[in-house]
Every structure is written in C-alpha cells, then in structure tokens.
Amino acid sequence: MTETEGLIITVAKQQAINFVAVVLCCVISYFSFKSFSYNDAKDILGALINISASIFTIVGLWVGFLYPNAMNSIVKDDVSYIKNEHDSPRIEKLVYTIITSACVMAGILIFFLVKAVFYALPVYQANKDLFKYIGIFFIYFISWMQLKCVMSLILSNLHFVNHLHGRLAKAKLEHYDE
C-alpha cells in the first residue's frame, strides 16, 4: 500500500467516526430532549470553556516550543524538516487542536448570543421544541469536538514520551560501548 492510499484510508476512517458521532449526537439529543434543561446546558458549556482554556495553555506551550525549532531548521535548509519528518506533523496536529478548540469556544459564544436574541422572539416561542433539540444537538456535537481535542493532545503527549524513551534508549546503547 502506498503512502497516499494509507492516508486516504485514514481520512476515510476518521470521517466514518465523525459520521457515527454526529448520528450518536442526534440519537442522544432525541432521548435526552425531555429531561435536558438550560442549567444542564450551562454546566456542560462551562466545562467546555474550562477545557478549551486548558487546551490553549498546554498546546500553546507545545507550539511555542516546537515552532521555533521547525522554523529554524527550515531557514537552515535542514532537509529532514522540509520533508516533514520531525516536528512538522506534530505542529500541524497541535495547530488543528487549537483551531478546533477555538471553534468550540466560538460555538459557545454563538449559542449564548442566539439564546439571548431569539428567546423573546415569537419565532422561538412558536418553535421552542425545535430550538431546544437543535441546542441540545449542538451542545453534544461541540462536546464531541472538544473530546477529540483532548484525545489528540493525549495521543500527542504519548507519542512524545515514546519518542523520548526511544531516543534515551538509543543514547544509552551508543554510550554503553564507550
């Protein structure tokens, strides 16, 4: 299998997982519709804001550490960085995580703005159940997006630790002979 085919399969798997997650968000929204309250929404959205802030801090530190190293190597024409063999893929994943977390935070802001604007309008009063269902779905969906960010961050840190242990083991073997 070529690298391109492997990438296509990986993307297809990710999209299938995302599709299943959206369907699950719809189903969970349907079954939790009656019992879900605005206080539940505020609690979940508050937790999402805190998680986003934590992700910004942690990922910001990672990017702040990795980005200058990658840029310095590119400026020096270090071919391994130009071929994306070192930190470039990790930086891409971390930036994607930041963007997704930013979208979650923007979504939370939009949720509260829409609630504030539409709550008193006749269109909201006439379609309360529809707006509630859409709101519940939206909350579950952005929760899924944020969960993906957290998992991506965990996997990135595990990859870093494994890479670090590999380098330490290699260094021990190289210096063991001396």
DRENPA-3360 file (N, C-alpha, C; in nm, 2 decimals, always signed):
BEGIN
1 = MTETEGLI = +0.08/-0.12/+0.00/+0.00/+0.00/+0.00/+0.09/+0.12/+0.00 ~ +0.06/+0.22/-0.09/+0.14/+0.34/-0.10/+0.10/+0.43/+0.02 ~ +0.18/+0.54/+0.04/+0.16/+0.64/+0.14/+0.02/+0.71/+0.12 ~ +0.00/+0.74/-0.01/-0.13/+0.81/-0.04/-0.25/+0.72/-0.01 ~ -0.24/+0.60/-0.05/-0.36/+0.51/-0.02/-0.38/+0.49/+0.13 ~ -0.27/+0.49/+0.21/-0.28/+0.48/+0.35/-0.34/+0.60/+0.41 ~ -0.31/+0.72/+0.36/-0.36/+0.85/+0.40/-0.51/+0.85/+0.37 ~ -0.55/+0.81/+0.25/-0.69/+0.80/+0.21/-0.77/+0.71/+0.30;
9 = ITVAKQQA = -0.72/+0.60/+0.34/-0.79/+0.51/+0.43/-0.80/+0.57/+0.57 ~ -0.70/+0.63/+0.62/-0.70/+0.70/+0.75/-0.81/+0.81/+0.75 ~ -0.81/+0.89/+0.65/-0.91/+1.00/+0.64/-1.05/+0.94/+0.63 ~ -1.07/+0.84/+0.55/-1.20/+0.77/+0.54/-1.24/+0.72/+0.68 ~ -1.15/+0.66/+0.75/-1.19/+0.61/+0.89/-1.23/+0.72/+0.98 ~ -1.15/+0.83/+0.97/-1.18/+0.95/+1.06/-1.32/+1.01/+1.02 ~ -1.35/+1.01/+0.89/-1.48/+1.07/+0.85/-1.59/+0.97/+0.89 ~ -1.57/+0.84/+0.89/-1.67/+0.75/+0.93/-1.70/+0.76/+1.08;
17 = INFVAVVL = -1.59/+0.78/+1.16/-1.60/+0.80/+1.30/-1.68/+0.93/+1.33 ~ -1.65/+1.04/+1.25/-1.72/+1.16/+1.27/-1.87/+1.15/+1.24 ~ -1.90/+1.07/+1.13/-2.04/+1.05/+1.09/-2.11/+0.97/+1.20 ~ -2.05/+0.87/+1.25/-2.11/+0.79/+1.36/-2.14/+0.88/+1.48 ~ -2.04/+0.97/+1.51/-2.05/+1.06/+1.63/-2.17/+1.16/+1.61 ~ -2.19/+1.21/+1.49/-2.30/+1.30/+1.46/-2.43/+1.23/+1.47 ~ -2.44/+1.10/+1.42/-2.56/+1.02/+1.44/-2.59/+1.00/+1.59 ~ -2.48/+0.97/+1.66/-2.50/+0.95/+1.81/-2.55/+1.07/+1.88;
25 = CCVISYFS = -2.49/+1.19/+1.84/-2.54/+1.32/+1.89/-2.69/+1.34/+1.87 ~ -2.73/+1.30/+1.75/-2.87/+1.31/+1.71/-2.96/+1.22/+1.80 ~ -2.91/+1.10/+1.82/-2.99/+1.00/+1.89/-2.99/+1.04/+2.04 ~ -2.88/+1.08/+2.10/-2.87/+1.11/+2.24/-2.96/+1.24/+2.26 ~ -2.95/+1.33/+2.17/-3.04/+1.45/+2.18/-3.18/+1.42/+2.18 ~ -3.22/+1.33/+2.10/-3.36/+1.28/+2.09/-3.41/+1.22/+2.22 ~ -3.32/+1.13/+2.28/-3.36/+1.06/+2.40/-3.35/+1.15/+2.53 ~ -3.26/+1.25/+2.52/-3.24/+1.33/+2.64/-3.33/+1.46/+2.63;
33 = FKSFSYND = -3.40/+1.48/+2.53/-3.48/+1.60/+2.50/-3.57/+1.64/+2.62 ~ -3.65/+1.55/+2.67/-3.74/+1.58/+2.77/-3.67/+1.63/+2.90 ~ -3.57/+1.56/+2.94/-3.51/+1.58/+3.07/-3.40/+1.69/+3.07 ~ -3.35/+1.73/+2.95/-3.24/+1.83/+2.94/-3.29/+1.97/+2.97 ~ -3.22/+2.04/+3.06/-3.26/+2.17/+3.10/-3.15/+2.27/+3.06 ~ -3.19/+2.40/+3.07/-3.09/+2.50/+3.04/-2.98/+2.50/+3.14 ~ -3.00/+2.46/+3.27/-2.90/+2.45/+3.37/-2.80/+2.34/+3.33 ~ -2.85/+2.23/+3.27/-2.76/+2.13/+3.22/-2.67/+2.19/+3.11;
41 = AKDILGAL = -2.73/+2.26/+3.02/-2.65/+2.33/+2.91/-2.54/+2.42/+2.97 ~ -2.58/+2.50/+3.07/-2.48/+2.59/+3.12/-2.37/+2.52/+3.19 ~ -2.40/+2.41/+3.26/-2.29/+2.33/+3.32/-2.20/+2.27/+3.22 ~ -2.25/+2.21/+3.12/-2.17/+2.15/+3.01/-2.09/+2.25/+2.94 ~ -2.15/+2.37/+2.90/-2.08/+2.47/+2.83/-1.97/+2.53/+2.92 ~ -1.99/+2.55/+3.05/-1.89/+2.60/+3.14/-1.77/+2.50/+3.14 ~ -1.80/+2.37/+3.15/-1.69/+2.27/+3.15/-1.61/+2.28/+3.02 ~ -1.68/+2.30/+2.91/-1.62/+2.31/+2.77/-1.53/+2.43/+2.77;
49 = INISASIF = -1.57/+2.54/+2.82/-1.49/+2.66/+2.82/-1.36/+2.64/+2.90 ~ -1.37/+2.57/+3.02/-1.25/+2.54/+3.10/-1.16/+2.45/+3.03 ~ -1.21/+2.35/+2.96/-1.13/+2.25/+2.89/-1.06/+2.32/+2.77 ~ -1.13/+2.41/+2.70/-1.07/+2.49/+2.59/-0.96/+2.57/+2.64 ~ -0.98/+2.64/+2.76/-0.87/+2.72/+2.81/-0.75/+2.64/+2.85 ~ -0.77/+2.52/+2.90/-0.66/+2.43/+2.94/-0.59/+2.39/+2.81 ~ -0.66/+2.35/+2.71/-0.60/+2.31/+2.58/-0.52/+2.42/+2.52 ~ -0.58/+2.54/+2.52/-0.50/+2.66/+2.47/-0.37/+2.67/+2.54;
57 = TIVGLWVG = -0.37/+2.66/+2.67/-0.25/+2.67/+2.75/-0.14/+2.56/+2.72 ~ -0.19/+2.44/+2.73/-0.10/+2.32/+2.70/-0.05/+2.32/+2.56 ~ -0.14/+2.33/+2.46/-0.10/+2.33/+2.32/-0.02/+2.45/+2.29 ~ -0.05/+2.56/+2.34/+0.03/+2.69/+2.32/+0.17/+2.67/+2.36 ~ +0.19/+2.60/+2.47/+0.33/+2.58/+2.52/+0.40/+2.48/+2.42 ~ +0.33/+2.38/+2.38/+0.39/+2.29/+2.28/+0.43/+2.36/+2.15 ~ +0.34/+2.43/+2.10/+0.37/+2.50/+1.97/+0.48/+2.60/+1.99 ~ +0.48/+2.67/+2.11/+0.58/+2.77/+2.14/+0.72/+2.71/+2.14;
65 = FLYPNAMN = +0.72/+2.58/+2.18/+0.85/+2.51/+2.19/+0.89/+2.45/+2.05 ~ +0.79/+2.39/+1.98/+0.83/+2.32/+1.86/+0.84/+2.41/+1.74 ~ +0.76/+2.52/+1.73/+0.75/+2.60/+1.61/+0.89/+2.67/+1.58 ~ +0.95/+2.73/+1.68/+1.08/+2.80/+1.65/+1.19/+2.70/+1.61 ~ +1.19/+2.57/+1.66/+1.28/+2.47/+1.62/+1.26/+2.43/+1.47 ~ +1.13/+2.42/+1.44/+1.10/+2.38/+1.30/+1.14/+2.49/+1.20 ~ +1.10/+2.62/+1.24/+1.13/+2.73/+1.15/+1.28/+2.75/+1.14 ~ +1.35/+2.73/+1.25/+1.50/+2.75/+1.24/+1.56/+2.65/+1.15;
73 = SIVKDDVS = +1.51/+2.52/+1.15/+1.56/+2.42/+1.07/+1.53/+2.44/+0.92 ~ +1.41/+2.50/+0.89/+1.37/+2.53/+0.76/+1.46/+2.64/+0.70 ~ +1.49/+2.74/+0.78/+1.57/+2.85/+0.74/+1.71/+2.80/+0.71 ~ +1.76/+2.70/+0.79/+1.89/+2.65/+0.77/+1.89/+2.54/+0.66 ~ +1.78/+2.52/+0.59/+1.77/+2.42/+0.48/+1.79/+2.28/+0.53 ~ +1.75/+2.25/+0.65/+1.76/+2.12/+0.71/+1.65/+2.03/+0.63 ~ +1.69/+1.94/+0.55/+1.60/+1.87/+0.46/+1.51/+1.78/+0.54 ~ +1.54/+1.73/+0.65/+1.45/+1.65/+0.73/+1.33/+1.72/+0.77;
81 = YIKNEHDS = +1.34/+1.85/+0.80/+1.22/+1.93/+0.84/+1.14/+1.96/+0.72 ~ +1.21/+1.99/+0.61/+1.14/+2.03/+0.49/+1.06/+1.91/+0.44 ~ +1.10/+1.79/+0.46/+1.03/+1.67/+0.42/+0.93/+1.63/+0.53 ~ +0.91/+1.71/+0.63/+0.81/+1.69/+0.74/+0.84/+1.56/+0.82 ~ +0.97/+1.53/+0.84/+1.00/+1.41/+0.91/+1.01/+1.43/+1.06 ~ +1.01/+1.55/+1.11/+1.03/+1.57/+1.25/+0.91/+1.63/+1.32 ~ +0.92/+1.76/+1.35/+0.82/+1.82/+1.43/+0.70/+1.88/+1.35 ~ +0.71/+1.89/+1.22/+0.61/+1.95/+1.14/+0.47/+1.88/+1.15;
89 = PRIEKLVY = +0.47/+1.74/+1.14/+0.33/+1.68/+1.16/+0.28/+1.70/+1.30 ~ +0.36/+1.70/+1.40/+0.32/+1.73/+1.53/+0.26/+1.87/+1.55 ~ +0.33/+1.97/+1.49/+0.29/+2.11/+1.49/+0.15/+2.12/+1.42 ~ +0.14/+2.05/+1.31/+0.01/+2.05/+1.23/-0.10/+2.00/+1.32 ~ -0.08/+1.89/+1.39/-0.19/+1.83/+1.48/-0.22/+1.93/+1.59 ~ -0.12/+1.99/+1.65/-0.14/+2.08/+1.76/-0.21/+2.21/+1.71 ~ -0.18/+2.26/+1.60/-0.25/+2.38/+1.55/-0.39/+2.34/+1.52 ~ -0.42/+2.22/+1.46/-0.55/+2.17/+1.44/-0.63/+2.17/+1.57;
97 = TIITSACV = -0.57/+2.12/+1.67/-0.63/+2.11/+1.80/-0.67/+2.25/+1.85 ~ -0.58/+2.35/+1.84/-0.61/+2.49/+1.88/-0.72/+2.54/+1.80 ~ -0.73/+2.52/+1.67/-0.83/+2.57/+1.58/-0.97/+2.51/+1.62 ~ -0.97/+2.38/+1.65/-1.09/+2.31/+1.69/-1.14/+2.36/+1.82 ~ -1.05/+2.38/+1.92/-1.09/+2.44/+2.05/-1.14/+2.58/+2.03 ~ -1.08/+2.65/+1.94/-1.13/+2.79/+1.92/-1.27/+2.79/+1.86 ~ -1.29/+2.69/+1.77/-1.43/+2.68/+1.71/-1.53/+2.64/+1.82 ~ -1.49/+2.56/+1.91/-1.58/+2.52/+2.02/-1.61/+2.64/+2.11;
105 = MAGILIFF = -1.51/+2.72/+2.14/-1.53/+2.84/+2.22/-1.62/+2.94/+2.14 ~ -1.60/+2.96/+2.01/-1.68/+3.05/+1.93/-1.82/+2.99/+1.93 ~ -1.84/+2.86/+1.92/-1.97/+2.80/+1.92/-2.05/+2.83/+2.05 ~ -1.97/+2.82/+2.16/-2.04/+2.85/+2.29/-2.09/+3.00/+2.29 ~ -2.00/+3.09/+2.25/-2.04/+3.23/+2.24/-2.17/+3.24/+2.15 ~ -2.16/+3.18/+2.04/-2.28/+3.19/+1.94/-2.40/+3.13/+2.01 ~ -2.39/+3.02/+2.08/-2.50/+2.96/+2.15/-2.57/+3.06/+2.24 ~ -2.49/+3.12/+2.33/-2.54/+3.22/+2.42/-2.60/+3.34/+2.36;
113 = LVKAVFYA = -2.54/+3.39/+2.25/-2.59/+3.50/+2.17/-2.72/+3.47/+2.11 ~ -2.73/+3.35/+2.05/-2.86/+3.31/+1.98/-2.97/+3.30/+2.09 ~ -2.93/+3.24/+2.20/-3.03/+3.23/+2.31/-3.08/+3.36/+2.36 ~ -2.99/+3.46/+2.37/-3.03/+3.59/+2.42/-3.11/+3.66/+2.32 ~ -3.08/+3.65/+2.19/-3.15/+3.72/+2.09/-3.29/+3.66/+2.06 ~ -3.29/+3.53/+2.04/-3.41/+3.46/+2.00/-3.51/+3.43/+2.11 ~ -3.47/+3.43/+2.23/-3.56/+3.38/+2.34/-3.69/+3.46/+2.35 ~ -3.69/+3.59/+2.33/-3.81/+3.67/+2.34/-3.88/+3.68/+2.21;
121 = LPVYQANK = -3.83/+3.63/+2.10/-3.90/+3.65/+1.97/-4.01/+3.55/+1.95 ~ -4.11/+3.58/+1.88/-4.23/+3.49/+1.86/-4.19/+3.36/+1.78 ~ -4.09/+3.37/+1.69/-4.04/+3.25/+1.62/-3.99/+3.15/+1.72 ~ -3.92/+3.19/+1.82/-3.87/+3.10/+1.92/-3.98/+3.04/+2.00 ~ -4.08/+3.12/+2.04/-4.19/+3.07/+2.12/-4.27/+2.97/+2.05 ~ -4.29/+3.00/+1.92/-4.37/+2.91/+1.83/-4.30/+2.77/+1.80 ~ -4.16/+2.78/+1.81/-4.08/+2.66/+1.77/-3.99/+2.62/+1.89 ~ -4.03/+2.63/+2.01/-3.95/+2.60/+2.12/-3.88/+2.46/+2.12;
129 = DLFKYIGI = -3.96/+2.36/+2.09/-3.91/+2.23/+2.08/-3.80/+2.21/+1.98 ~ -3.82/+2.27/+1.86/-3.72/+2.26/+1.76/-3.59/+2.33/+1.80 ~ -3.60/+2.45/+1.86/-3.48/+2.52/+1.90/-3.41/+2.44/+2.01 ~ -3.49/+2.38/+2.10/-3.43/+2.31/+2.21/-3.35/+2.19/+2.16 ~ -3.41/+2.12/+2.06/-3.35/+2.00/+2.00/-3.22/+2.04/+1.93 ~ -3.22/+2.15/+1.86/-3.10/+2.20/+1.79/-3.00/+2.23/+1.89 ~ -3.04/+2.30/+2.00/-2.94/+2.34/+2.10/-2.88/+2.22/+2.17 ~ -2.96/+2.12/+2.20/-2.91/+2.00/+2.27/-2.81/+1.93/+2.17;
137 = FFIYFISW = -2.85/+1.92/+2.05/-2.76/+1.85/+1.95/-2.63/+1.93/+1.94 ~ -2.64/+2.06/+1.93/-2.52/+2.15/+1.92/-2.43/+2.13/+2.04 ~ -2.48/+2.12/+2.16/-2.40/+2.10/+2.28/-2.33/+1.97/+2.27 ~ -2.40/+1.86/+2.24/-2.34/+1.73/+2.23/-2.23/+1.73/+2.12 ~ -2.26/+1.80/+2.01/-2.16/+1.80/+1.90/-2.03/+1.87/+1.93 ~ -2.04/+1.99/+2.00/-1.92/+2.06/+2.03/-1.85/+1.99/+2.15 ~ -1.93/+1.91/+2.23/-1.86/+1.83/+2.33/-1.78/+1.72/+2.26 ~ -1.83/+1.66/+2.16/-1.76/+1.56/+2.08/-1.63/+1.62/+2.02;
145 = MQLKCVMS = -1.64/+1.74/+1.96/-1.53/+1.81/+1.90/-1.42/+1.83/+2.01 ~ -1.46/+1.88/+2.13/-1.37/+1.90/+2.24/-1.30/+1.78/+2.29 ~ -1.38/+1.67/+2.29/-1.33/+1.54/+2.33/-1.22/+1.49/+2.24 ~ -1.24/+1.52/+2.11/-1.14/+1.48/+2.01/-1.01/+1.56/+2.03 ~ -1.03/+1.69/+2.07/-0.91/+1.77/+2.10/-0.83/+1.71/+2.22 ~ -0.90/+1.67/+2.32/-0.84/+1.62/+2.44/-0.77/+1.49/+2.41 ~ -0.83/+1.40/+2.33/-0.77/+1.27/+2.29/-0.65/+1.30/+2.20 ~ -0.66/+1.39/+2.11/-0.55/+1.43/+2.03/-0.43/+1.47/+2.11;
153 = LILSNLHF = -0.46/+1.55/+2.21/-0.35/+1.60/+2.30/-0.29/+1.49/+2.37 ~ -0.37/+1.40/+2.43/-0.32/+1.28/+2.50/-0.23/+1.20/+2.41 ~ -0.28/+1.17/+2.29/-0.20/+1.09/+2.19/-0.07/+1.16/+2.15 ~ -0.07/+1.29/+2.14/+0.05/+1.36/+2.10/+0.15/+1.35/+2.21 ~ +0.10/+1.37/+2.34/+0.19/+1.35/+2.45/+0.25/+1.21/+2.47 ~ +0.17/+1.11/+2.44/+0.21/+0.97/+2.45/+0.32/+0.95/+2.34 ~ +0.29/+1.00/+2.22/+0.39/+0.99/+2.11/+0.52/+1.06/+2.15 ~ +0.51/+1.17/+2.21/+0.63/+1.24/+2.25/+0.71/+1.16/+2.35;
161 = VNHLHGRL = +0.64/+1.11/+2.45/+0.71/+1.03/+2.56/+0.77/+0.90/+2.50 ~ +0.70/+0.83/+2.41/+0.76/+0.72/+2.34/+0.88/+0.75/+2.26 ~ +0.87/+0.86/+2.19/+0.99/+0.91/+2.11/+1.10/+0.94/+2.20 ~ +1.07/+1.01/+2.31/+1.18/+1.04/+2.41/+1.24/+0.92/+2.47 ~ +1.16/+0.82/+2.50/+1.22/+0.69/+2.56/+1.30/+0.62/+2.45 ~ +1.26/+0.63/+2.33/+1.34/+0.57/+2.22/+1.47/+0.63/+2.20 ~ +1.47/+0.77/+2.21/+1.60/+0.84/+2.20/+1.69/+0.81/+2.32 ~ +1.63/+0.81/+2.44/+1.71/+0.78/+2.55/+1.77/+0.64/+2.55;
169 = AKAKLEHY = +1.70/+0.54/+2.50/+1.75/+0.40/+2.49/+1.86/+0.40/+2.38 ~ +1.84/+0.47/+2.27/+1.94/+0.47/+2.17/+2.07/+0.54/+2.22 ~ +2.05/+0.65/+2.30/+2.17/+0.71/+2.35/+2.24/+0.62/+2.45 ~ +2.17/+0.55/+2.53/+2.23/+0.46/+2.63/+2.31/+0.35/+2.55 ~ +2.25/+0.30/+2.44/+2.32/+0.19/+2.37/+2.45/+0.25/+2.30 ~ +2.44/+0.37/+2.25/+2.56/+0.43/+2.18/+2.67/+0.46/+2.28 ~ +2.63/+0.50/+2.40/+2.73/+0.54/+2.50/+2.77/+0.42/+2.59 ~ +2.70/+0.31/+2.58/+2.74/+0.19/+2.66/+2.87/+0.13/+2.61;
177 = DE = +2.90/+0.14/+2.48/+3.02/+0.09/+2.42/+3.14/+0.17/+2.47 ~ +3.12/+0.29/+2.51/+3.24/+0.38/+2.54/+3.30/+0.35/+2.67;
% end
